[in-house]
Amino acid sequence: MATLKEVKTKIGAVKKTKQITRAMNMVAASRLRGAQTNMDGFRPYAEKFAEVLGGLSGRAGEEANPLLLPHEEVVKKHIILCTSDRGLCGGFNAHLISKADSFIKETGEDIEFSFTNFGKKGRDRCRKSQIPIISEHIGVIGTVIKFNIASTVGKGLIDGFLNGEYDEVYVVYSEFISMGRQVPTIKQLLPIPPLEIDEDETEDQDKQYLAEHICEPSPDELLGELLPMSVYVQLYSALLETSTSEHAARMMAMDNASTACDDMIDNLTLAYNKARQASITAELMDIVGGAEAIKG
């Protein structure tokens, strides 16, 4: 059985750990509010942009722009992996990396993969697996994200797609659903996929209707400007979603850690009281035994 001093030292260590986890929980909660505000403000713009672009591309056709046209042979795929720079956020990074790994395994061995990494965790995984890294961006996720970061990376991706360096480009990110749920998601960026319409919603006339926007100049000319912007918007939205999800995951992880510290303190306190009671009992027995020996 552990001595009283050892148990007391453990209790003090757990209490200090609890102070750290509570402080990290409060920091994550503070950062979450700002990140969620930015994400919620950008979501309607991204959705409306996709709606307008879907209508224009449907009227113009796939051959109107090379960004809409799939390559004849797909042998090179590029993945943008969005993870965090730090740990202590539960299985957040592990789930994102597992999503990318599953996609690679499902695709097959004949495809060449390369990565653009946002965050140290994804970068370290690619280095360990010796997967080619085209570019890495550290210190972006978890901070105030600027749109120029997405546009700069997006321009490089578009140039690589048009030059034949990549046949398809995907982004792996964490979609923020709620405080307790963040879903690892993979989305195709290039070639730009057509607007998806849910078949279950076709019975609803309001959702079935897709507005035909009146525009000048022609849809073909507009697509030349809007399609690259669509890549930037989708990438920026993925970064915002991942940043918000990271803060939420860390907040929940630190809250669970604080709860676990409380349970450990209760168990250690019980063990301390038992050890203390056993020590007192042993001392009383020694006193009684000594007294009996004197009487004898």
C-alpha positions in Angstrom: 0.0 0.0 0.0 1.2 3.5 -0.8 2.4 5.6 2.1 0.5 8.8 3.2 3.2 11.0 1.7 3.0 9.3 -1.7 -0.8 9.6 -1.9 -0.7 13.2 -0.7 1.9 14.0 -3.4 -0.3 12.3 -6.1 -3.3 14.4 -5.0 -1.3 17.6 -5.3 0.0 16.6 -8.8 -3.6 15.8 -10.0 -4.9 19.1 -8.6 -2.2 21.0 -10.6 -3.1 19.1 -13.7 -6.7 20.0 -13.2 -5.7 23.7 -13.0 -4.0 23.4 -16.4 -6.9 21.6 -18.1 -9.4 24.1 -16.8 -7.2 27.0 -18.1 -6.9 25.3 -21.5 -10.7 24.7 -21.5 -11.3 28.4 -20.9 -8.8 29.5 -23.6 -10.4 27.1 -26.1 -13.9 28.4 -25.3 -12.7 32.0 -25.8 -11.1 31.2 -29.2 -14.1 29.1 -30.2 -16.5 32.0 -30.0 -14.5 34.1 -32.5 -13.8 31.2 -34.9 -17.5 30.2 -34.9 -18.6 33.7 -35.6 -16.3 33.9 -38.6 -17.5 30.5 -39.8 -21.2 31.3 -39.4 -20.7 34.6 -41.2 -19.0 32.9 -44.2 -21.3 29.9 -44.6 -24.2 31.8 -46.3 -21.8 33.4 -48.8 -20.2 30.1 -49.7 -23.6 28.4 -50.1 -25.0 31.2 -52.3 -21.8 31.4 -54.3 -22.1 27.6 -55.0 -25.7 28.0 -56.1 -25.0 30.8 -58.5 -22.0 29.0 -59.9 -24.0 25.8 -60.3 -26.6 27.6 -62.3 -24.0 29.3 -64.6 -22.0 26.1 -65.2 -25.2 24.2 -66.0 -26.1 26.7 -68.7 -22.6 26.9 -70.1 -21.7 23.2 -70.1 -18.5 21.4 -69.0 -16.5 22.5 -72.0 -16.9 26.1 -71.2 -13.9 26.1 -68.9 -11.0 23.7 -68.4 -11.5 23.7 -64.6 -14.8 21.9 -65.2 -13.4 19.3 -67.6 -12.0 16.1 -66.0 -8.7 14.8 -67.3 -8.8 11.7 -69.6 -6.6 9.7 -67.3 -6.3 10.1 -63.6 -2.9 9.1 -62.2 -2.0 12.0 -60.0 -4.1 13.1 -57.0 -3.4 15.9 -54.7 -4.8 16.1 -51.1 -5.0 19.2 -48.9 -4.9 17.9 -45.4 -6.1 20.3 -42.7 -5.1 19.4 -39.1 -4.0 21.3 -36.0 -0.5 22.3 -34.9 -1.0 21.1 -31.4 -2.5 18.0 -29.7 -4.6 17.8 -26.6 -7.8 17.8 -28.6 -8.9 14.2 -28.4 -9.1 12.2 -31.6 -9.5 15.3 -33.8 -6.2 14.9 -35.7 -6.3 11.1 -35.7 -9.7 11.1 -37.4 -8.6 13.5 -40.1 -5.5 11.5 -40.8 -7.5 8.3 -40.9 -9.9 9.9 -43.4 -7.0 10.7 -45.7 -5.5 7.2 -45.2 -8.8 5.5 -46.0 -9.2 7.5 -49.2 -5.7 6.6 -50.3 -6.3 2.9 -49.6 -9.6 2.9 -51.4 -8.2 4.6 -54.5 -5.6 1.9 -55.2 -1.8 1.6 -55.7 -1.6 2.9 -59.2 -2.3 6.5 -58.2 0.5 9.0 -57.2 -0.4 11.1 -54.2 1.0 14.4 -53.0 0.0 16.6 -50.1 -0.5 20.2 -49.1 -0.5 20.4 -45.3 -2.1 22.9 -43.0 -0.9 22.0 -39.5 2.0 20.2 -38.0 0.1 17.0 -37.2 -0.7 16.2 -40.9 2.8 17.3 -42.0 4.4 14.9 -39.5 2.3 12.1 -40.7 3.3 12.7 -44.3 6.9 12.9 -43.4 6.7 9.6 -41.5 5.0 7.9 -44.4 7.4 9.5 -46.9 4.6 11.0 -49.0 5.6 13.9 -51.2 4.7 17.3 -49.6 4.3 20.1 -52.1 3.8 22.8 -49.5 3.2 23.2 -45.8 1.5 26.0 -43.8 2.1 26.0 -40.1 0.4 28.3 -37.6 -2.7 28.9 -39.8 -5.3 26.6 -38.2 -6.4 27.8 -34.8 -5.7 31.5 -35.5 -7.6 34.3 -37.4 -7.5 33.0 -40.9 -7.2 35.5 -43.8 -8.7 34.9 -47.2 -5.4 35.6 -49.0 -4.0 32.4 -47.6 -6.7 30.4 -49.3 -6.4 32.4 -52.5 -2.6 32.0 -52.7 -2.7 28.2 -52.1 -5.7 28.0 -54.5 -3.8 29.7 -57.3 -1.0 27.2 -57.0 -3.5 24.3 -57.1 -5.2 25.7 -60.2 -1.9 26.2 -62.0 -0.9 22.6 -61.1 -4.2 21.2 -62.4 -4.0 23.1 -65.7 -0.4 22.2 -66.2 -1.1 18.5 -65.6 0.7 18.2 -62.3 -2.5 17.1 -60.6 -5.4 15.3 -62.2 -7.7 15.7 -59.2 -7.5 17.8 -56.1 -9.2 17.0 -52.8 -9.4 18.7 -49.4 -9.7 16.8 -46.1 -11.1 18.9 -43.3 -13.4 18.7 -40.3 -16.9 19.9 -40.7 -18.3 21.6 -37.6 -21.8 20.2 -36.8 -22.1 21.0 -33.1 -20.0 21.3 -30.0 -19.9 17.6 -29.5 -19.7 16.5 -33.2 -17.1 17.3 -35.8 -17.2 15.2 -38.9 -14.0 14.4 -41.0 -15.0 15.3 -44.6 -13.3 14.9 -48.0 -14.4 17.2 -50.8 -13.3 17.4 -54.4 -12.0 20.8 -55.5 -10.7 20.2 -59.0 -12.1 19.5 -61.5 -15.0 21.5 -60.0 -17.8 19.0 -59.6 -21.4 19.9 -60.8 -23.9 21.2 -58.3 -25.4 18.3 -56.3 -29.2 18.1 -55.9 -30.5 15.7 -53.3 -32.9 13.3 -54.9 -35.0 13.0 -51.7 -35.7 16.7 -52.0 -37.0 16.8 -55.6 -40.6 16.4 -54.4 -40.3 19.8 -52.7 -40.9 22.4 -55.4 -39.2 25.1 -53.4 -35.9 23.1 -53.2 -36.3 21.7 -56.7 -36.2 25.2 -58.2 -32.8 26.6 -59.1 -32.8 30.3 -59.9 -31.7 31.3 -63.4 -29.6 34.4 -62.8 -29.6 37.2 -65.4 -26.0 38.2 -66.0 -23.8 40.2 -68.2 -21.5 39.3 -69.9 -22.3 35.8 -71.0 -22.1 32.8 -68.6 -19.0 31.5 -70.4 -17.1 34.7 -69.7 -18.3 34.9 -66.1 -17.1 31.4 -65.4 -13.6 32.3 -66.2 -13.6 34.7 -63.3 -15.9 32.8 -60.9 -14.5 29.3 -61.1 -11.1 30.1 -59.7 -12.9 32.1 -57.0 -15.0 29.0 -56.2 -11.8 27.1 -55.4 -10.6 29.8 -53.0 -14.1 30.0 -51.3 -14.3 26.2 -50.8 -10.7 26.1 -49.4 -11.3 29.1 -47.1 -14.5 27.6 -45.9 -12.7 24.3 -45.1 -10.1 26.1 -43.1 -12.7 28.0 -41.1 -14.6 24.8 -40.4 -11.4 23.0 -39.3 -10.3 25.8 -37.0 -13.7 25.9 -35.3 -13.8 22.2 -35.0 -10.3 22.2 -33.4 -11.3 24.6 -30.7 -14.5 22.7 -30.0 -12.6 19.4 -29.8 -10.0 20.8 -27.5 -12.7 22.4 -25.3 -14.5 19.0 -24.9 -11.2 17.1 -24.4 -10.1 19.5 -21.6 -13.5 19.3 -20.0 -13.3 15.5 -20.0 -9.8 15.7 -18.6 -11.0 18.0 -15.8 -13.8 15.6 -15.0 -11.3 12.7 -14.9 -9.0 14.7 -12.5 -12.0 15.1 -10.2 -12.6 11.4 -10.2 -8.9 10.7 -9.6 -8.8 13.2 -6.7 -11.9 11.5 -5.1 -10.3 8.0 -5.4 -6.9 9.2 -4.1 -8.6 11.0 -1.2 -10.4 7.8 -0.3 -7.1 5.9 -0.5 -5.5 8.6 1.6 -8.2 8.4 4.3 -8.0 4.6 4.4 -4.2 4.7 4.7 -4.4 7.3 7.4 -7.0 5.3 9.3 -4.9 2.2 9.0 -1.9 4.1 10.4 -3.9 5.4 13.3 -5.2 1.9 14.0 -1.7 0.5 14.0 -0.5 3.2 16.4 -3.4 2.5 18.8 -2.7 -1.2 18.7 0.9 -0.5 19.6 -0.1 1.7 22.5 -2.6 -0.9 23.8 -0.1 -3.7 23.4 2.5 -1.7 25.3 0.1 -0.9 28.1 -0.9 -4.6 28.4 2.8 -5.5 28.5 3.4 -3.1 31.4 0.5 -4.4 33.3 1.7 -8.0 32.8 
